[in-house]
Amino acid sequence: MSETTSSQKMSSKDLMIVIVIALGSFMAGLDATIVNIALPAIAKSFEISTVMASWVLNAYLIVLVSLLLAASRLGDMKGYRNLFLCGFALFTAGSALCGLSPTIEVLIASRMLQAVGGAVISALGAVMVTSYLSSSLRGQALGIVAMFTMLGAALGPVLGGFLTSVFSWQYIFLVNLPVGIIAIILGMHILPTQAPVSPKAKIDILGVLLVFVALGSLIVGLTSVQGSNSRLGMIALVISAIFWCLFIMQERRGKEPLINTRLFANRAYSLQNVNVLLINMAMAGVMVIMPFYLELVKKIPAGNAGTILLTLPVGMILTAPLAGKISDVIGTKKPIITGFAICTVALFLLSTISAETSVGHIGIYLFLLGAGTGIAFSPLNSAVMGECEAKDRGSTSGLVKMMTNLGSSLGVAVVMLVATIAAGPKLAEVSSHAISTKDLAGAFDAAFLFCMCLEILGIVLMLTITGKEPSGETGGEVGIGF
């Protein structure tokens, strides 16, 4: 089907479809960061330990990531619209139950219900954009969805801190209710109904169980291996490795696997999925290390440190939609490499910071990192989705989301491990301020250099991929308006 120049601009109907889908991404991004800042208040409210409170995060993450592939397959079987709306309803109901939870056990169970809905709306976002809109609009539409995700993630700490301090921790969950209700009502009237892609398909239940155990033990292992439960952490990591191998074997021999392993014979598909993992590892690593640097090395209060950190997602928000739109015209390879290159420069600059570095320079470096990530991420998602046929788009959408969340989890754990190795056992004494700012800064600089190496690896992988002609290539001008 030939595309015209005018098709580079979205119609109002297309834009409304994208906004409904993007609201789901906004809620997912918001919920990923809004809870962290309230954990101390939750622990105090229920009179529980910090470790117990952390399961408010861990339980959500394990269920979310484990069900992404199953949710995408279910979308192929039952149709995307109705399942997406059901996911929104579950997420909204789970949010309400979280806000009303009388005990920590009920809160954790409610978070797991919330995660089921979150897995559905996260897994189906990209495939719905790909299915509902023409290929010439794919990049800019995914850019808008990415922008909403980043906006939610950026507002999470600020909004969470405000709601927790002014009202109570319950409101960090209740704030989801109006957004969810609005999105469900809009979705019922705006999202088109399409026939299921694979109505006779079946879900690989054994595969779901294997990936659940593999991911669950991985998260437990990564969170335990650096603490006093290092033996438990190592055992959990071994169990995770075994179940990952079993999962791969099941997917290769299963009649209807969660992932079409034949797609990985396509080098571009495989390597660009790896790059999704790498770019999220680097991003999450910086986001977990930077607050420690600002508060322990620069001696900046937590509230002000949060404001400085906002420069990173702001850079992503400003570049992601434009990068997606440009990639529709010039192809995805150049924007992806450009984004990774900018991230490499930004991380090198971050590796040079010290106690004497001005806050202004730090803000600029973080903004550059965010801008580079935004430039690469939207075209990267578009590129992966463009490497598969329509029947595999659902599972690919779920796979991309799984790689995104897995990258974030690995990034936090591995980057903290790098900083611990660089500083030695003294890093355990940080809370008592027994380490000099020079030693601390050196450990954090090593972590930033590690993240830089991840970005360089991403560039190398992209250089081995043959770029494709953009599906919406018209030779026309890139239209900025929708």
N, C-alpha and C positions, 0 to 999 in steps of 0.2 A: 504494500500500500504506500503510495507516494505521499510525502509530507510537504506541505506548503510553508512558506515563511511565516504566515500568520499563525500556524499551529505551534510556533514557539512560545506563544502567549497563552496562558490558561484562560478558559472561559470562567464565568462566575460559578457555574455549576461544578466544574473541575476543582476550583479553589475551595468551595464549600466541602466537597468530599475529602480533600486533603486536610482541611482544618479539623473535621470530625475525627479522622484518623490520628492527626497530630495531637489532639486533646488527650488521647490515650498515652501517647509518648510523653506528653507533658506530665501526666499523673505518675507515670513510671519513673521519670527523671526526678520529679519532686520527692517521691517516696523513697528513692534511693539515697537521698542526702538529708531529708528532714528529720529522720528518726535518730541519727547518730548523736546530734547535739542534745537530745532529750533523754538519752540513756541514764545519765546520773540522776535526773529527776524521777525516772521510772524506778530505778533501783531504790531510791530513798522512799518513794511512795509505797512500794511493796515490801520494803525492808529486806531486800535480797542482795546477794553479792554481785559484783560487777560481771563475773563470769556468767552467772545465771541471766543477768540482764542482756548480755551479748547475744543470747539465743533469740531475742526479739529480732535481731538482724540475721543470725545464722539460719534459723528455721525458714525465714522468708526466702533467703537466697537459695537454699538447697531445693526447696519445692519449685521455685520459679525456674531455675536453670534446668532442673530435671524434666520439667514438663513442656519446655519450649518446643522440642521436636514432636512430641505427641500432639500438642495443640495445633501445630501447623498441619500435621497429617489429618487431624480431625476436621480442620477447615477444608481440606481437599475433599473429604468425604461428605460433609454436611452443608457446605456452602459457607462463604466467609462472612456475609452480612449478619446472619442470625447468631452465629457463634461469637462474633466480635461483640455484638450487643449483650449476649449472655455473659461474656467475660467482663464487660464493663459493669453489669449488674452485680456479679460476684465480687468484683473488686470494691464496688461502692458499699455493698452489704458488709463485706469483711472490714472495711474502714469504720463503719458505724459500730460494729461489734468490738473492734479494737478500742474505740473511744469510750465504750461503756463497760469494758472488762473489769470485773471486781477482783480478780486474782491474776497473778503472773501466768498461771497455766492457761487460763481462758484467753489472755492476751496473746500468748504464743500460738494457741490453736486458731485464734481469729486471724493472726498474721499468716498462717498457713493457708487459710481460706482466701485471704486477700491475694496471696501469691498465686493461687490457681487462676484467679481472674487476671492477675498481672501477666501470667505466662501467655494467656490467650491473646490479650490486646497487644502484647509485645511481639509475639510470634507472627501475628497476622498483618501487622502494619505494613511491612514492605511488600508482601505479596498482594495486598489489596491495592496499594498504589500502582504496582506493576500491572495488575489485572484490569483496574478501572480506567486508567489513563493511557493515552497513546505513548509509544516508546519515545517519541520526541520530547515528552514532558517528564520522563522518569527522573532525570537527574535533579531538576529544579524542585519537583514534588518531594523527593526524598530529602532534598536540602531543607525544605520547610519543616518536614517531620523531624529532622535532626536538630533544627533550630529550636523547636518546641521542647525536645528532650533536654537540650543544653540549658534552655531557659528554666525548665523545672529544676534541673540539678543546681543551677546557680542560685535560684531563689530558696532552695531547700534549707541551707544553714541559716540564712537571714530570717526567713519566715518561721522556721522552727524555733530559733532563739527568741524571737518576738512573742510567739504564741505561748511558749513554755514559761517565759518570765512574766508576761502580762496576765495570762489566763492560767493554763495548766497544760501538762503534757498531753492530755486527752485531745486537745484541740488540733494537734498535729495530724491526727487521723480524721477528725470531724471536718477539717477543711476540705477533704476530698469529696464530701457529699454534694455540694452544689455543682462542682465541676462534673462529677459523674452523672448526676441527674440531667444536666443540660446536654451533655454529650449523648446520652441515651435517647433523649427526645429528638435531638437533631438527627441522630443516626437513623432513627425509625423513619424519618421523612426524607432524608437526603441520600443515604447509601443505596445504590442500586442492587437489585436481586439478580444473581447469576446462578446458572445451573452448577452444581458441584463438579469439580474437575475429575474426581475419581470416586463416584458414588458407591461403587462396589468394593472399594478397598477396605482393608482391615488394619487395625492398630496392632503393632508388634508389642504386645503386653510384656513379654520377657525382655525385650530391648529397653522398654521404659523402666522396668525394675532394675536392670543392670546399670543403666546410666544413673539412676537415682542413688544406688549404693556407691558407684564410682565417684560421683560428684560429692555426695555427702561425706564420704570418708576423705576425699581430697580436701574439702574445706575444714573438716575437723583436724586433719593432719597438719595443714598449713598454719592453722591458728594455734596449734599445740606445740609444734616442733621447736619454737623459739622460747618457750616458757619452761615452767617447772615440770610440765608433763611431756618432756621431749621424747620419752620412750613410747608413750601413747601416740604421739605425733608420728613417729617413725612407723609404728605398727599400722596406723591408719593410712599412711602413704603407700605402704606395701599392699594393703588390701585394695586401695584405690587402683594401683597399677594392675593388679590381677583382674579386677572387674572391668577396667578399661579394655584389657586384652579380650576378655569374654564378650564384652559388648561389640568389639570390632568383629570377632568371629561370628557372633549372632547376626550382625548386619550383612556380612558377606554371604552367609548361607540361607538367611531368611527369605521366604517367598515375597513378603511385603515389608521390607525393612523401613525403619524410620528415616534412614539416610540411604540414598542411592549411591553406593560406594563406587559404581562405575563412573560417576561424575568426577571422581578424583583422578581418573586417568587424564583428564583435561588439566594440563599444567597451570593454565591461567586461573581456573576455578580453585585449585588447591592452594596455590601461592597467594592469591588475593584473600582467601579465607585466613591464611596464616598472618597476612598483614593486618587484617581486622584485629586479630589477637594481639599483635605486636604494638599497634598504635594505642590500644586500650591499656595494655600493660604499662607503657610509658606514661600515659596520662594519669592513671590511677596511682602509679608510683610517686609522681611529683605531688599529686594532691595529698598523699598521706605524709610525705616527708616535709613539705613546705611549711605546714603549721608549726612543726617542731623547730624548724630553723628560725622562723619569725619570732616565736615566743621564747626559745631558749638561747639563741645566738644574738638576735636583734633586740631582745627584751621588749617586744611589742605586746601590749595587752591582747587577750583573745578576741575581743570585739573588733579591734582595729585590724588584727591579722585576717579575720574573716573578710573584711572589706577589701584588703589588698588581694586576697585570693580570687575575688570576683573578676579581676582583670582577665583571668584565664578563660572562663566561660564566656565572657563578653567578646573576646577575640573569636571564639568559635561561633557565637551567635551572628556576628557581623559577616563572617565569611562563608559559612556553610550553604546558605541558600544561593548565593551568587556563584559559588564554585560548582554546585550541582547544575545550575542553569548553563554555565559556560561549558561544562562537560558534555551537555546534550549536543553542542555544536562542534567542539573541537575533539571530542573523544575523552576517555577517562584517564589514559595513561599519563599524559603530561600534568594534569592537575594533581594526580596522586603523588607523582615524583616531586613536584614542586612543594606540595604540602609536607612531605617527609623531609625534604631538604630544609625548609624553614624551621621545622621542629628540631632538626639536628643542630642548626645554628643557635636556636634559642636554648637548647639544653647545654651546649658548650658554654654559652654565656652564663647560664645558671651555675655551671660547675666552677666558675671563677669568683663567685660571690663570697664575701666574708663579712665579719661583724662591721666593717667599715663601709660596705656597699650601701649606697643610698636607697631608700625605699622607692624613689622614682625609677631608678634603674631596674630594681627587682620587678616592679609593676610592668615595665616595658618588656622585660624578658618573658614574663608570664603571659602577657598579651600576645607576643610573637608565637609562643608555644600554642596558645589557644587558636590563633589565626591559622597556623600551619595545620593543626589537627582538623579544623573546620574545612580547610581547602582540600584535604585528602579524604576525609571521612565520607562525605556525600558521594563523590565519584567512585569511591571504593565500594560502597554498598551497591551503587548502580551497576558497577562492573561485574560484581559477583552475580547479581540477579540476571544480568544480560548473558551469562555464560550457560544458562540452563534452559531447557524447554518448559513450556507452560505447565506440563504435568509435574515438574519437579520444583516449581517456584515456591510452593508451600513449604516443603521440607528445607529448601535453601534459605527461605526467610527465617525459619526457626533455627537453622544452623548458624546463620549470621548473628542472630541474637544470642545464641549460646556462646559463640566465640567472643562476642562483645563482653558478656558477663563473666565468662571464664578468664578473659584477659584482665578484667578489673580485679578479680579475686587473686590471680597469680601476681599481678603487678604489685598489689599491696604487700603480699607475703614475701615475694622475692626481693623487692627493693629494700624492705626493712631488713631482710637477711644480709644483703650486701652492705648496708650501713652498719649492721652489727659486727660483721667480719672486719670492716675497715676500722672501726673504733675499738675492736677487741671487747673483752668482757666488761670493760669500764662502762659501756653503754647502759648496762643494767642499773648504774648509779645515777642516771640522768635526773631522776625525780628528786634526788637529794642535792643536785647541782654540784656534784663532786668532780665534774669534768670541765676542763677549760674550754672556753668558746672556740679556741683554735682547733682543739681535737674534735669537737663536735662539728665544726664547719668542714673539717677534712673528711669526716665520715659522710656527711651529707653531699659533699662535692663528689665523692666516689659513687654515691647513689645516682646523682645526676648524670655522671659519665656513663654509667651502666645503661640508663634510659636512652642516652644518646646513641649507644651502640645498637640498641633495639631499632632506632629510627634508621640508622645506616644500613642495618640488615634489611629493613623494609625497602630501601632504595635499591639495593642489590637484587632483591627478589623481583622487583618491578622491572628492572632493566633486562631480565631474562624473558619477559613476557612480550609477545608480539601485540602491539596495539591494534585495536579494531577501528574501523571507520564508524563515526557516530551514527546511531540509528536515525537521528533527526537531522542529519546534515542537509543543508539546503543552500549553503553559500550565502545565506542572508546574514543580516546583522543580528547580534544577540539582543533580544528584547529584554529590558529589565522589568518592565511592568508585567503584571499578571493578566 
